[in-house]
Amino acid sequence: MTTKPRLIVALLITSALLASAAAATPRPKRTSDSLSAANPIAVSGPSYAERQDVMLAADDIATRRDLDRQWVRKVLAQAHYLPQVAKLIQAPVAGVAKNWSLYRSRFVEPIRIKAGLKFWQDNRETLSRAEKETGVPAEIIVGIIGVETIYGQQMGRFRVIDALSTLAFDFPANHPRAAERRAFFRAEVEQFLSLMHRTGVSPLQPLGSYAGAMGLPQFMPSSWTRYAIDYDGDSRIDLFGSPADAIGSVANYLKAFQWRTGMPTHYPAKFDPEKLDLDTLLAGDILPTFSVASMVAKGVVLEDEALQHDGALALIELQNGAGAPSYVVGTENFYAITRYNWSSYYAMAVIELGQEIARSMTR
């Protein structure tokens, strides 16, 4: 995932509209079963028990979160450094060209489409309710869960406490944003411990991605606290074992990041070579900053519905390795999907996987 400072800030913003979601908690029984479904990655590094800086961090977390000091120390003493996590988090090798066609083929493929069709059929009523209540289309929700975990088939095998601790206390120093990322994961350790304490789940139990993301929708601990909701009505949140909670939480997340009902995610992009100012159009990256008129003036040819668009737009470039790039015009809803994962390639994979599954639903 690629990150930018403004995006990290956006992730950490607490929405007053979602304050009630923070009070909800995961289902202990069902979560306990589902957390143990995968075989964890073997611990391969030393524990943090002898690290004085980690124990001091434990004391700070305990004070800030009003947690028992010895409990926090005991938990972090049982966390282990995972070399493979430190390796996986490294920035992509410089000089390796991005390739949208290759990226797309990893996600918009028969296994995910077949699994997504079953997931949609099994959860049709819940998806319909979420779409009606939040405005987020079912195909976007289905696309996200499919790209993230193949509908729960691959929710991660790293102990979350190990992954988060590795990235909080031993984030690779050669990373271009090491200090910023270390601070982010330090905050996620704090959120994770608070969540586990509130719900009574052992912090040593949950499994997730190498970055510490959890459940069918791969929520980080802070996102679980702020955006996850109980959507099956049993007064608990379980993103591991409840498809309904996962569906409702994904929709709630996108709604919190200003999803606009009925707005397309993107439009086709064509160019007028005589007027094209590509450098200016791409300067804003994926953040919508251009009006329809200004985009047309800079050489983008828009047609039909796009010319009537009400809102800001961005020109999205998708590189294809040594081939010519692909371009689309992204709307504010395209940008909302990138708040889930900070990549235009990710957003397009979500959109196109959801579209393929939607087409399968009508056959």
Secondary structure, 3 states (H helix, E strand, C coil): CCCCHHHHHHHHCCCHHHHHHHHCCCCHHHHHHHHCCCCCCCCCCCECCCCHHHHHHHHHHHHHHCCCHHHHHHHHHCCECCHHHHHHCCCCCCCCCCEHHHHHHHHCCHHHHHHHHHHHHHCHHHHHHHHHHHCCCHHHHHHHHHHHHCCCCCCCCEEHHHHHHHHHHCCCCCCCCHHHHHHHHHHHHHHHHHHHHHHCCCCCCCEECCCCCECCCCECHHHHHHHCCCCCCCCCCCCCCCHHHHHHHHHHHHHHCCCCCCCCCEEECEECCCCCCHHHHHHCCCCCCECHHHHHHCCEECCHHHHHCCCCEEEEEEEECCEEEEEEEECHHHHHHHCCCCCHHHHHHHHHHHHHHHHHHCC
